[in-house]
């Protein structure tokens, strides 16, 4: 499966709805990202894991779950 389109949607959502952190990178809470992409990304966790493997985003842990991880920051590395 080609996830490049989904990763681009993810990156745009982080840029559009996140904020710039102290390192100058776009960052967003997982809970906010979850709400903002629920209509555009069917498999948010799969897309996040793929983007993390490709070193395009980073976050603590392997798998983020709502509501437990709603405050975990997803950071865009590009």
Buried (B, 14 or more C-beta within 10 A) or exposed (E): EEBEEBBEBBBEBBEEBBEEEEEEBBBBBBBBBBEBBEEEBEEBBBBBBBBBEEEBBBBEEEEBEEEEBBEBBBBBBE
